[in-house]
Amino acid sequence: MMRIINLRGGLAKLLLLILAFIAFTTVHWLSEQAIKTVSTMLVSRLVPIYRVETPKQQMSISFDAMWGADHTDELLRILRENGVKTTFFLGGYWVEKYPEYVRKIAAAGHEIGNHTYSHPHLNNLGPAAIRQEVERNHKNIKAITGNDPFLFRPPFGEYSNKVIEVAKELGYYTIQWSIDSLDWKDVSPGFIVDRILSQAGPGEIVLMHNNGKHTAEAVARFLPELKRRGFDIVPVSQLIYRENYYIEKHSGTQRPVKLPPVRQESVPAKEGTRQ
């Protein structure tokens, strides 16, 4: 009788060991799968360009235009007097309502980007609707300027993989910003100036709006100071890399890919020449 009890006790211990092993293996497998899933999500997650890693003392000032043009002439004058070229992201409604200003911006040598046609929440739309928003505005801008825009800024700064993928299919680089001037909140000129100057640095992209109440005044104040600090203000297309780059997932920083140096093939010296 005692032998049976001992046997049963041994079987119980064996079963407990087997169950513990199965549990450990299952938890380990699930952990590995979770890590793989998160890693895949991080690798496949697309991000726009927020800022650029550059050795040059350059940064960009960009203006979104969707509502109103009351301050645009003054803004263009200030930019001209400071010898600065920038990028204007124009919305389709604005392009249709103010075609003369689209011509003025282009004639002044500023760059024009696409800000969609109707300024919708693109994450709520399907790929076909996103494509329509971008293409419709693209055609309007080209009809007026004769140029094909290739910089795209999604409304509200909202984006997803489908937004960036559609833009890329249409030949666009998706551009965000690293410094929000908050001029759209009608804050004071001094607030805008301090905010931009405190964050200024190589590769930064500033978000402003053409019809902000104090935007033009703030631009007139901070541009001379940025130039005094040695910054060259350039259009976004001159700041970003067009090829051989990657965009850091967590920061949106566009960085150049460090390519290996090109090997120089040695050419045999001709007979009778010194090496």
C-alpha positions as CSV (number, residue, x, y, z in Angstrom):
1,M,0.0,0.0,0.0
2,M,2.8,2.4,0.9
3,R,4.5,1.7,-2.5
4,I,1.3,2.8,-4.4
5,I,1.1,6.0,-2.4
6,N,4.8,6.8,-3.1
7,L,4.2,6.1,-6.8
8,R,1.3,8.4,-6.9
9,G,3.3,11.1,-5.1
10,G,6.0,10.7,-7.7
11,L,3.6,10.9,-10.6
12,A,2.1,14.1,-9.0
13,K,5.5,15.7,-8.8
14,L,6.2,14.7,-12.4
15,L,2.9,16.1,-13.6
16,L,3.6,19.3,-11.8
17,L,7.0,19.6,-13.4
18,I,5.5,19.0,-16.9
19,L,2.8,21.6,-16.3
20,A,5.3,24.1,-15.0
21,F,7.5,23.5,-18.1
22,I,4.5,23.9,-20.4
23,A,3.5,27.1,-18.7
24,F,7.0,28.6,-18.8
25,T,7.4,27.7,-22.5
26,T,4.0,29.2,-23.3
27,V,4.8,32.5,-21.5
28,H,8.2,32.7,-23.1
29,W,6.6,32.1,-26.6
30,L,4.0,34.7,-26.0
31,S,6.6,37.2,-24.8
32,E,8.6,36.6,-28.0
33,Q,5.6,37.0,-30.2
34,A,4.7,40.2,-28.4
35,I,8.2,41.6,-28.9
36,K,8.1,40.6,-32.5
37,T,4.7,42.3,-33.0
38,V,5.9,45.5,-31.4
39,S,9.1,45.5,-33.3
40,T,7.2,45.0,-36.6
41,M,4.9,47.8,-35.7
42,L,7.8,50.1,-35.0
43,V,9.6,49.1,-38.2
44,S,6.5,49.5,-40.4
45,R,5.2,52.8,-38.8
46,L,5.8,55.6,-41.2
47,V,6.5,59.2,-40.0
48,P,6.8,62.5,-41.8
49,I,9.8,64.8,-41.7
50,Y,9.7,67.0,-38.6
51,R,13.3,68.3,-38.8
52,V,16.5,67.5,-40.6
53,E,20.0,66.5,-39.4
54,T,22.3,68.9,-41.2
55,P,25.9,70.2,-40.6
56,K,24.8,73.5,-42.2
57,Q,23.5,76.5,-40.2
58,Q,20.2,76.3,-42.0
59,M,16.5,76.2,-41.0
60,S,13.2,76.7,-42.7
61,I,10.2,79.0,-42.1
62,S,7.0,77.6,-43.5
63,F,3.5,79.2,-43.8
64,D,0.2,77.4,-44.1
65,A,-2.5,79.3,-46.1
66,M,-6.1,78.1,-45.9
67,W,-8.1,81.1,-44.6
68,G,-7.7,84.7,-45.5
69,A,-5.0,86.8,-47.2
70,D,-5.2,90.2,-45.3
71,H,-1.6,90.1,-44.2
72,T,0.0,88.3,-47.1
73,D,1.2,91.4,-48.9
74,E,2.9,92.7,-45.8
75,L,4.4,89.3,-45.2
76,L,5.8,89.1,-48.7
77,R,7.3,92.5,-48.3
78,I,9.1,91.6,-45.1
79,L,10.5,88.4,-46.6
80,R,11.7,90.4,-49.7
81,E,13.3,93.1,-47.6
82,N,15.2,90.4,-45.6
83,G,16.2,88.5,-48.7
84,V,14.5,85.3,-47.5
85,K,12.8,82.6,-49.5
86,T,10.3,80.3,-47.7
87,T,7.7,77.6,-48.3
88,F,4.0,78.2,-48.5
89,F,1.7,75.3,-48.0
90,L,-1.5,76.3,-49.8
91,G,-5.0,74.8,-49.3
92,G,-7.2,74.3,-52.3
93,Y,-10.0,76.6,-51.2
94,W,-7.4,79.4,-50.7
95,V,-5.8,78.7,-54.1
96,E,-9.2,79.0,-55.8
97,K,-10.2,82.2,-53.9
98,Y,-6.8,84.0,-54.1
99,P,-5.2,82.9,-57.4
100,E,-3.5,86.3,-57.6
101,Y,-1.7,85.7,-54.4
102,V,-0.6,82.2,-55.6
103,R,1.0,84.0,-58.5
104,K,2.6,86.7,-56.2
105,I,4.1,84.0,-54.0
106,A,5.5,82.1,-56.9
107,A,6.7,85.3,-58.6
108,A,8.6,86.3,-55.5
109,G,10.6,83.0,-55.7
110,H,8.9,81.3,-52.7
111,E,8.2,77.6,-52.8
112,I,4.6,76.3,-52.9
113,G,3.6,73.0,-51.2
114,N,0.3,71.1,-51.1
115,H,-2.0,71.4,-48.1
116,T,-4.9,69.3,-49.5
117,Y,-8.0,70.8,-51.2
118,S,-10.5,71.1,-48.4
119,H,-8.4,70.7,-45.2
120,P,-10.1,67.5,-44.0
121,H,-9.1,65.1,-41.2
122,L,-7.3,62.7,-43.5
123,N,-7.1,59.9,-41.0
124,N,-10.9,59.6,-41.4
125,L,-10.7,59.1,-45.2
126,G,-9.8,56.1,-47.3
127,P,-6.8,56.1,-49.6
128,A,-8.9,57.0,-52.7
129,A,-10.4,60.1,-51.0
130,I,-6.9,61.2,-49.7
131,R,-5.6,60.9,-53.2
132,Q,-8.4,63.0,-54.5
133,E,-7.8,65.7,-52.0
134,V,-4.1,65.9,-52.9
135,E,-4.5,65.6,-56.7
136,R,-7.2,68.2,-56.9
137,N,-5.1,70.8,-55.2
138,H,-2.0,69.7,-57.2
139,K,-3.8,70.4,-60.5
140,N,-5.0,73.8,-59.3
141,I,-1.5,74.9,-58.1
142,K,0.1,73.7,-61.4
143,A,-2.5,75.4,-63.5
144,I,-1.6,78.8,-61.9
145,T,2.2,78.4,-61.4
146,G,3.1,75.9,-64.1
147,N,5.1,74.0,-61.4
148,D,4.4,70.5,-59.9
149,P,4.5,70.8,-56.1
150,F,6.2,67.9,-54.3
151,L,6.0,68.9,-50.6
152,F,2.9,68.0,-48.7
153,R,1.7,69.0,-45.3
154,P,-1.4,67.1,-43.9
155,P,-4.0,69.3,-42.3
156,F,-4.0,69.5,-38.5
157,G,-0.6,67.7,-38.5
158,E,-2.6,64.4,-38.6
159,Y,-1.0,61.5,-40.4
160,S,-1.0,57.7,-40.7
161,N,0.7,55.2,-42.8
162,K,-2.0,55.4,-45.5
163,V,-1.7,59.2,-45.6
164,I,2.1,59.1,-46.1
165,E,1.9,56.2,-48.5
166,V,-0.6,58.0,-50.8
167,A,1.5,61.1,-50.7
168,K,4.6,59.2,-51.6
169,E,2.8,57.4,-54.5
170,L,1.9,60.9,-55.8
171,G,5.6,62.0,-55.6
172,Y,5.3,64.0,-52.4
173,Y,7.6,64.3,-49.3
174,T,5.3,64.7,-46.2
175,I,6.5,67.6,-44.1
176,Q,5.6,68.5,-40.5
177,W,7.3,71.0,-38.2
178,S,9.6,71.0,-35.2
179,I,8.7,74.5,-34.0
180,D,5.1,75.6,-33.7
181,S,5.0,79.4,-33.5
182,L,1.4,79.2,-32.1
183,D,0.6,82.3,-34.2
184,W,-2.7,80.7,-35.0
185,K,-3.7,81.4,-31.4
186,D,-3.3,85.1,-32.0
187,V,-0.6,85.3,-29.3
188,S,1.5,88.4,-29.1
189,P,4.4,89.1,-31.5
190,G,6.9,89.0,-28.6
191,F,5.6,85.6,-27.6
192,I,6.1,84.3,-31.1
193,V,9.6,85.8,-31.4
194,D,10.7,84.4,-28.1
195,R,9.3,80.9,-28.9
196,I,11.1,80.7,-32.2
197,L,14.4,82.1,-31.1
198,S,14.6,79.9,-28.0
199,Q,14.2,76.8,-30.2
200,A,16.1,77.8,-33.3
201,G,18.7,75.4,-34.5
202,P,20.2,73.7,-37.6
203,G,17.5,71.7,-39.5
204,E,14.5,73.1,-37.6
205,I,11.3,73.7,-39.5
206,V,9.0,76.4,-38.2
207,L,5.2,76.4,-38.6
208,M,3.5,79.7,-39.2
209,H,0.4,80.9,-41.0
210,N,0.1,83.6,-43.6
211,N,-2.9,85.2,-42.0
212,G,-2.0,85.1,-38.4
213,K,-2.9,88.4,-36.6
214,H,0.7,89.1,-35.4
215,T,2.6,86.8,-37.8
216,A,4.1,89.4,-40.1
217,E,5.2,91.6,-37.2
218,A,6.9,88.7,-35.5
219,V,8.6,87.7,-38.7
220,A,10.0,91.2,-39.1
221,R,11.5,90.9,-35.6
222,F,13.0,87.5,-35.6
223,L,14.4,87.2,-39.1
224,P,17.2,89.8,-38.5
225,E,18.1,88.1,-35.3
226,L,18.3,84.6,-36.9
227,K,20.5,86.1,-39.6
228,R,22.7,87.7,-37.0
229,R,23.1,84.3,-35.4
230,G,24.4,83.0,-38.7
231,F,21.3,81.1,-39.8
232,D,20.5,80.8,-43.5
233,I,16.7,80.6,-43.9
234,V,16.0,78.3,-46.9
235,P,12.9,76.7,-48.5
236,V,12.0,73.3,-47.1
237,S,13.1,71.6,-50.3
238,Q,16.6,72.9,-49.8
239,L,16.7,71.7,-46.3
240,I,15.6,68.1,-46.7
241,Y,17.5,65.2,-48.3
242,R,15.9,63.8,-51.5
243,E,17.6,60.5,-51.4
244,N,19.8,58.3,-49.3
245,Y,18.0,59.1,-46.1
246,Y,15.9,57.6,-43.3
247,I,13.5,59.2,-40.9
248,E,14.0,58.4,-37.2
249,K,10.8,56.9,-35.9
250,H,10.6,58.5,-32.5
251,S,11.7,62.0,-33.4
252,G,10.8,62.5,-37.1
253,T,14.3,63.6,-37.7
254,Q,15.4,63.0,-41.3
255,R,19.0,61.8,-41.3
256,P,21.4,61.0,-44.2
257,V,22.4,57.4,-44.7
258,K,26.1,57.1,-44.3
259,L,27.2,55.5,-47.5
260,P,30.5,53.5,-47.6
261,P,33.3,55.4,-49.5
262,V,33.6,54.6,-53.1
263,R,36.6,52.4,-53.7
264,Q,39.1,53.7,-56.2
265,E,40.3,50.9,-58.5
266,S,44.0,51.1,-59.0
267,V,45.1,51.4,-62.6
268,P,48.2,49.5,-63.5
269,A,51.0,51.9,-64.5
270,K,52.0,51.9,-68.1
271,E,55.2,50.1,-68.9
272,G,58.2,52.4,-68.5
273,T,56.5,54.9,-66.1
274,R,57.3,55.4,-62.5
275,Q,54.8,54.5,-59.8
